[in-house]
Amino acid sequence: MRIDKFLKVSRILKRRTLAQEACDKGKVSVNGREVKPAHRIAAGDVVEIAYTSGLLKFRVLQIKENVKKDEASSLYEIINTDGKDE
């Protein structure tokens, strides 16, 4: 699955266009490398998203095309969050 679609399906970002913009601006990395929206992810990948308020780092647990809202958090586990401003 593409990283932009995963971020939307998992509800980490609300819209796919937001995920695409974040990737295009270099704010999303997978396993330590900046990625484009079309980058394919797999279970076990570690994803980092740089927000203006900090950093979100999580591990992909499973890939599903569709999930219900209450099941979305089962697709990943948060490794760490850094709420400090840089």
C-alpha positions in Angstrom: 0.0 0.0 0.0 1.1 3.5 -0.7 2.2 5.6 2.3 -0.3 8.4 1.5 -3.2 5.9 1.5 -2.0 4.2 4.7 -1.9 7.5 6.5 -5.4 8.2 5.5 -6.8 4.7 6.1 -5.1 4.6 9.6 -6.5 8.0 10.3 -3.1 9.4 11.3 -3.9 12.2 8.8 -7.5 13.1 7.9 -7.2 13.4 4.2 -5.1 11.7 1.5 -4.2 15.1 0.0 -2.7 16.2 3.4 -0.6 13.0 3.4 0.6 13.7 -0.2 1.5 17.3 0.7 3.4 16.1 3.8 5.4 13.6 1.7 6.1 16.2 -1.0 7.4 18.7 1.6 9.8 16.0 3.1 8.0 15.6 6.4 7.4 11.9 6.1 10.2 9.3 6.3 10.1 5.5 6.3 12.9 3.5 7.9 15.0 6.7 8.1 14.5 7.8 4.5 12.3 10.7 3.2 9.7 9.2 0.9 7.3 10.4 -1.8 3.5 9.7 -1.6 3.8 6.6 -3.9 6.3 4.8 -1.6 5.1 1.3 -0.8 5.1 0.3 2.9 4.9 -3.0 4.6 4.3 -4.4 8.1 7.3 -3.7 10.3 8.2 -0.4 8.6 8.9 2.5 11.0 7.4 5.8 9.9 8.2 9.3 11.2 6.0 12.4 10.5 7.4 15.8 11.4 4.6 18.2 12.5 5.2 21.8 13.4 4.5 20.8 17.0 6.8 17.8 17.1 7.5 14.4 15.7 5.3 11.3 15.6 7.1 7.9 15.1 5.2 4.7 14.7 5.6 1.1 13.5 3.2 -0.4 10.9 1.6 -3.5 12.3 -0.7 -4.5 9.4 -1.9 -3.3 6.1 -5.7 -3.2 5.3 -7.5 -1.4 2.5 -10.5 -0.5 4.6 -11.0 -0.3 8.4 -13.7 1.1 10.7 -12.8 4.2 12.7 -12.5 2.3 16.0 -10.2 -0.3 14.4 -7.8 2.2 12.7 -5.4 2.3 15.6 -4.8 -1.4 15.3 -2.9 -0.8 12.1 0.1 0.8 13.9 1.8 1.2 17.3 3.2 4.5 18.4 6.9 4.3 19.2 7.4 7.8 20.5 6.1 11.3 20.2 8.1 14.4 20.7 6.0 17.4 21.4 8.9 19.9 21.6 9.0 22.8 19.2 12.2 22.9 17.1 
